[in-house]
Amino acid sequence: MVPITYYLGLSAVMFVLGIIGVLTRRNAIVIFMSLEMMYNAANLAFVAFARFHLALDGQLFVFFVMTVAAAEVAVGLALMVAIFRNKQTIDVDQMNNLKG
């Protein structure tokens, strides 16, 4: 059996890589991918703790997080397509004036 520290270490590495991706990248698609990596890191920690404590609560919570993440990706990609049609770019630095 693999110790829980391996799963938590992998989860921490994935979360830190996601934070670095969000803070350093300017492409909106890469930022969304980094956010998804952070969600998956949290999901891995939830599943590891659920397995360690022999409970299904963490796995059930992961199911709901994945559902919300999928909805967030659908809305985010729709917004990016709309912004790209209007501005001809998805560079985050050039999206500073989103006035209605």
C-alpha positions as CSV (number, residue, x, y, z in Angstrom):
1,M,0.0,0.0,0.0
2,V,1.3,3.5,-0.9
3,P,1.6,5.9,2.0
4,I,-0.7,8.9,2.1
5,T,2.3,11.2,2.1
6,Y,3.1,10.3,-1.5
7,Y,-0.4,11.4,-2.6
8,L,-0.2,14.6,-0.6
9,G,3.2,15.4,-1.9
10,L,2.0,14.9,-5.5
11,S,-1.0,17.0,-4.7
12,A,1.1,19.8,-3.3
13,V,3.4,19.8,-6.3
14,M,0.5,19.9,-8.7
15,F,-1.1,22.8,-6.7
16,V,2.1,24.8,-6.7
17,L,2.6,24.2,-10.4
18,G,-1.0,25.5,-11.0
19,I,-0.3,28.6,-8.9
20,I,2.9,29.3,-10.9
21,G,0.9,28.8,-14.1
22,V,-1.8,31.3,-13.0
23,L,0.6,33.9,-11.8
24,T,3.1,33.8,-14.7
25,R,1.1,33.1,-17.9
26,R,-0.8,35.7,-19.9
27,N,-2.8,33.4,-22.1
28,A,-6.3,32.8,-20.8
29,I,-6.4,29.2,-21.9
30,V,-3.2,28.4,-20.1
31,I,-4.6,30.1,-17.0
32,F,-7.7,28.0,-17.2
33,M,-5.6,24.8,-17.5
34,S,-3.6,25.9,-14.5
35,L,-6.8,26.4,-12.5
36,E,-7.9,22.9,-13.5
37,M,-4.6,21.5,-12.3
38,M,-5.2,23.2,-9.0
39,Y,-8.7,21.6,-8.8
40,N,-7.3,18.2,-9.6
41,A,-4.6,18.6,-6.9
42,A,-7.3,19.4,-4.3
43,N,-9.3,16.4,-5.6
44,L,-6.3,14.1,-5.2
45,A,-5.9,15.3,-1.6
46,F,-9.6,14.7,-0.9
47,V,-9.5,11.2,-2.4
48,A,-6.3,10.3,-0.5
49,F,-7.8,11.4,2.8
50,A,-11.0,9.6,2.1
51,R,-9.1,6.4,1.4
52,F,-6.9,6.9,4.5
53,H,-10.0,7.3,6.7
54,L,-12.0,4.6,4.8
55,A,-14.9,7.0,4.2
56,L,-16.7,8.0,1.0
57,D,-17.3,11.6,1.9
58,G,-14.1,12.8,0.1
59,Q,-14.9,10.9,-3.0
60,L,-18.4,12.3,-3.1
61,F,-17.1,15.8,-2.6
62,V,-14.7,15.2,-5.5
63,F,-17.6,14.3,-7.7
64,F,-19.3,17.7,-7.0
65,V,-16.0,19.6,-7.5
66,M,-15.5,17.9,-10.9
67,T,-19.1,18.8,-11.9
68,V,-18.6,22.5,-10.9
69,A,-15.2,22.6,-12.7
70,A,-16.7,21.2,-15.9
71,A,-19.4,23.9,-15.8
72,E,-16.8,26.5,-15.1
73,V,-14.7,25.4,-18.1
74,A,-17.8,25.5,-20.4
75,V,-18.7,29.1,-19.3
76,G,-15.0,30.2,-19.4
77,L,-14.5,28.9,-22.9
78,A,-17.7,30.5,-24.1
79,L,-16.5,33.8,-22.6
80,M,-13.1,33.5,-24.2
81,V,-14.7,32.8,-27.6
82,A,-16.9,35.9,-27.2
83,I,-13.9,38.1,-26.2
84,F,-11.8,36.7,-29.0
85,R,-14.5,37.6,-31.5
86,N,-14.6,41.1,-30.2
87,K,-10.9,41.8,-29.4
88,Q,-9.1,39.3,-31.8
89,T,-6.9,38.3,-28.8
90,I,-7.1,36.3,-25.6
91,D,-4.1,37.9,-24.0
92,V,-5.0,38.8,-20.4
93,D,-3.0,42.0,-20.4
94,Q,-5.0,43.4,-23.3
95,M,-8.4,42.7,-21.6
96,N,-8.3,45.5,-19.1
97,N,-11.2,47.5,-20.4
98,L,-14.2,45.2,-20.3
99,K,-16.8,47.9,-19.8
100,G,-20.4,47.3,-20.9
